Amino acid sequence: MFRAFFLLVSALGCSSSSISGDLEGATPSIVEAVFVESDQEGAEDLLVLVADFEGVCSRLREHQSAVSVAQSMLLTAESDEAFLAGAQAMEAADALLPENFWLGRLALHRGSMGDSFVGAGLSGAAANAEVIEGFRVSFAHHRGYTDWVACSEAWLSNPGGVDVCDYQWESWISHGGEARVLEYVAASDVGVEFSAPFRAMDVSTSEVLDEVGVLEGRIWAQWCGDLQIGG
């Protein structure tokens, strides 16, 4: 399938991004896609981010910065009041993104392939693999804003207790599958297609659960150098 598709895309040039298939009856949608890559010498990893809202690069950059500040406030808080202020900062950070949206992350491991990275087939990592060789895709569907203040108040009343946060998103992660890089220009653009089965994830524990569907996608992403590789 990928060989024929690659030849077709090469002839037609870049086109819009698309996803087909479903995850527990829902299909992720894409409005914009961006990518970043490691800025270390001998960079091997690329991260493609897709979302169903506009201004992905600037909005994710602002959110990433705000979340970093909020997490620092939570980690360094020396009083209940300071801890709750960090939770309020988390809610302010979340408000920088839509209340309801899809966000996908496609991690590509280039390894030592060099110029042969384009057109080469990549194998999908296992859902619970700690090291990514090839590629991995994850999607999250945010259905609302998480009440971080309520979560923090619950934790303060029972430190170390069971996580009772009412997280307002669902997550899925690929398990195996195959992908191919259709185009790559450093600090400019990347095109990739993938096909993989997906498993649900417990958002409070990160436990990988049962397989829930299969997705096929074709993504064309533009460079967003202001984001961090882990973001």
C-alpha positions as CSV (number, residue, x, y, z in Angstrom):
1,M,0.0,0.0,0.0
2,F,2.7,2.5,1.0
3,R,4.8,2.0,-2.1
4,A,1.9,2.8,-4.4
5,F,0.8,5.7,-2.3
6,F,4.3,7.1,-2.1
7,L,4.6,7.2,-5.9
8,L,1.2,8.8,-6.2
9,V,2.1,11.6,-3.7
10,S,5.4,12.2,-5.3
11,A,3.6,12.8,-8.6
12,L,1.0,15.1,-7.1
13,G,3.0,17.0,-4.6
14,C,2.0,18.0,-1.1
15,S,-1.7,18.0,-0.1
16,S,-3.7,18.5,3.0
17,S,-3.5,16.3,6.1
18,S,-6.1,13.7,6.8
19,I,-7.0,10.9,9.2
20,S,-9.3,7.9,8.5
21,G,-10.6,5.2,10.9
22,D,-11.8,5.7,14.4
23,L,-10.9,5.4,18.1
24,E,-13.9,4.0,20.0
25,G,-16.2,5.5,17.4
26,A,-14.5,8.9,17.1
27,T,-12.1,10.1,14.4
28,P,-9.4,12.7,15.1
29,S,-9.6,15.8,12.9
30,I,-6.7,17.9,11.7
31,V,-6.7,21.6,10.9
32,E,-3.0,22.3,11.2
33,A,0.2,20.3,11.8
34,V,3.7,21.5,12.9
35,F,6.9,19.7,13.7
36,V,10.0,20.2,15.8
37,E,13.2,18.2,16.1
38,S,16.0,17.8,18.5
39,D,18.5,20.7,18.5
40,Q,21.3,18.4,19.7
41,E,24.2,17.5,17.5
42,G,23.4,14.5,15.4
43,A,19.6,15.0,16.0
44,E,17.7,11.8,15.5
45,D,14.1,12.6,16.6
46,L,11.3,14.5,15.0
47,L,8.0,15.3,16.7
48,V,4.9,16.1,14.6
49,L,2.0,17.8,16.4
50,V,-1.5,17.9,14.8
51,A,-4.6,19.7,16.1
52,D,-8.0,20.7,15.0
53,F,-7.6,24.4,15.7
54,E,-5.7,27.2,14.0
55,G,-2.5,28.9,15.2
56,V,-1.1,25.6,16.5
57,C,2.6,26.7,16.6
58,S,2.0,29.9,18.6
59,R,-0.8,28.6,20.8
60,L,1.1,25.4,21.8
61,R,4.2,27.5,22.5
62,E,2.3,29.8,24.8
63,H,0.6,26.9,26.5
64,Q,3.9,25.1,26.9
65,S,5.5,28.1,28.6
66,A,2.5,28.7,30.9
67,V,2.4,25.1,31.9
68,S,6.1,25.1,32.7
69,V,5.6,28.1,35.0
70,A,2.6,26.5,36.7
71,Q,4.3,23.2,37.3
72,S,7.3,25.1,38.8
73,M,4.9,26.9,41.2
74,L,3.4,23.5,42.2
75,L,6.7,21.8,42.8
76,T,8.2,24.7,44.8
77,A,5.1,25.6,46.8
78,E,5.8,25.8,50.5
79,S,2.2,26.5,51.6
80,D,-1.3,25.3,50.8
81,E,-2.0,28.8,49.4
82,A,1.0,28.7,47.1
83,F,0.1,25.2,45.9
84,L,-3.5,26.4,45.1
85,A,-2.0,29.4,43.2
86,G,-0.1,26.9,41.1
87,A,-3.3,25.0,40.3
88,Q,-4.9,28.3,39.3
89,A,-2.0,29.0,37.0
90,M,-2.5,25.5,35.4
91,E,-6.1,26.5,34.7
92,A,-5.0,29.8,33.2
93,A,-2.6,27.8,31.0
94,D,-5.3,25.5,29.8
95,A,-7.5,28.4,28.9
96,L,-4.9,29.3,26.2
97,L,-6.2,26.4,24.2
98,P,-9.8,25.6,23.1
99,E,-12.1,23.9,25.6
100,N,-12.8,21.0,23.2
101,F,-10.1,19.8,20.8
102,W,-8.0,17.0,19.4
103,L,-4.2,16.9,19.7
104,G,-2.0,14.3,18.2
105,R,1.7,13.5,18.6
106,L,3.7,11.6,16.0
107,A,7.2,10.8,17.1
108,L,9.7,9.7,14.4
109,H,13.1,8.2,15.1
110,R,15.5,8.8,12.2
111,G,18.5,7.0,13.7
112,S,21.4,6.7,11.4
113,M,19.4,6.6,8.1
114,G,20.6,10.1,7.0
115,D,19.3,11.0,3.5
116,S,17.6,7.6,3.2
117,F,15.1,8.7,5.9
118,V,12.8,9.9,3.1
119,G,10.9,7.0,1.5
120,A,12.1,4.5,4.1
121,G,9.6,2.3,5.9
122,L,9.4,2.7,9.7
123,S,8.0,0.2,12.1
124,G,5.7,1.2,14.9
125,A,6.9,0.8,18.5
126,A,4.9,-1.2,21.0
127,A,2.5,0.8,23.1
128,N,4.4,0.2,26.3
129,A,7.9,0.5,24.8
130,E,10.2,2.9,26.7
131,V,12.5,3.5,23.7
132,I,11.0,4.5,20.4
133,E,12.6,2.9,17.3
134,G,10.8,3.8,14.2
135,F,7.6,5.7,15.1
136,R,4.8,6.1,17.6
137,V,1.5,8.1,17.4
138,S,-0.7,9.2,20.3
139,F,-4.0,11.2,20.3
140,A,-5.8,13.0,23.0
141,H,-9.4,14.3,22.8
142,H,-9.9,17.2,25.3
143,R,-13.6,17.6,26.1
144,G,-13.3,20.4,28.6
145,Y,-11.1,22.2,31.1
146,T,-9.8,20.1,34.1
147,D,-10.6,21.6,37.5
148,W,-7.0,21.7,38.7
149,V,-8.0,23.7,41.9
150,A,-10.4,20.9,42.9
151,C,-7.8,18.3,42.2
152,S,-5.3,20.2,44.3
153,E,-7.7,20.7,47.2
154,A,-8.4,16.9,47.2
155,W,-4.7,16.1,47.3
156,L,-4.1,18.6,50.1
157,S,-6.9,16.9,52.1
158,N,-5.4,13.5,51.5
159,P,-1.7,13.7,50.5
160,G,-0.6,10.5,48.7
161,G,-4.2,9.3,48.4
162,V,-5.9,7.9,45.3
163,D,-6.0,10.3,42.3
164,V,-9.5,11.7,42.2
165,C,-8.9,14.3,39.5
166,D,-11.8,14.5,36.9
167,Y,-9.5,14.7,33.9
168,Q,-11.4,16.1,30.9
169,W,-9.6,14.2,28.2
170,E,-9.2,10.7,26.7
171,S,-6.0,9.3,25.3
172,W,-4.9,6.6,22.8
173,I,-1.5,5.3,21.7
174,S,-0.4,3.3,18.7
175,H,0.8,-0.3,19.0
176,G,2.9,-1.4,16.1
177,G,1.9,-0.4,12.6
178,E,4.0,1.1,9.8
179,A,4.9,4.6,8.5
180,R,6.8,6.2,5.7
181,V,8.3,9.7,5.4
182,L,7.1,11.2,2.2
183,E,9.1,14.5,2.4
184,Y,11.6,16.1,4.8
185,V,13.3,19.5,4.6
186,A,15.1,20.4,7.8
187,A,13.6,23.4,9.6
188,S,11.0,23.7,6.9
189,D,8.4,20.9,6.3
190,V,7.8,17.2,6.6
191,G,5.3,14.8,5.1
192,V,4.5,11.4,6.6
193,E,1.9,8.6,6.3
194,F,1.1,5.9,8.9
195,S,-1.3,3.0,9.6
196,A,-1.5,1.5,13.0
197,P,-3.8,-0.1,15.6
198,F,-4.4,1.9,18.7
199,R,-4.9,1.1,22.4
200,A,-6.7,3.2,25.0
201,M,-4.7,4.7,27.9
202,D,-5.8,5.4,31.5
203,V,-5.1,9.1,31.8
204,S,-4.5,9.0,35.5
205,T,-2.0,6.1,35.5
206,S,-0.8,5.9,31.9
207,E,-1.6,2.2,31.9
208,V,-2.1,0.8,28.4
209,L,-5.5,-0.8,28.0
210,D,-7.3,-2.8,25.2
211,E,-7.1,-2.2,21.5
212,V,-9.9,0.1,20.4
213,G,-9.4,0.9,16.7
214,V,-7.2,1.5,13.7
215,L,-6.1,4.8,12.1
216,E,-4.5,5.7,8.8
217,G,-3.2,9.2,8.3
218,R,-1.3,11.4,6.0
219,I,0.2,14.5,7.6
220,W,2.0,17.5,6.1
221,A,3.6,19.6,8.8
222,Q,5.4,23.0,8.9
223,W,8.4,23.8,11.1
224,C,7.8,25.3,14.5
225,G,11.2,25.8,16.0
226,D,10.0,27.7,19.1
227,L,8.5,24.5,20.6
228,Q,10.7,22.1,22.6
229,I,11.1,18.5,21.5
230,G,9.4,17.2,24.5
231,G,6.4,19.5,24.2
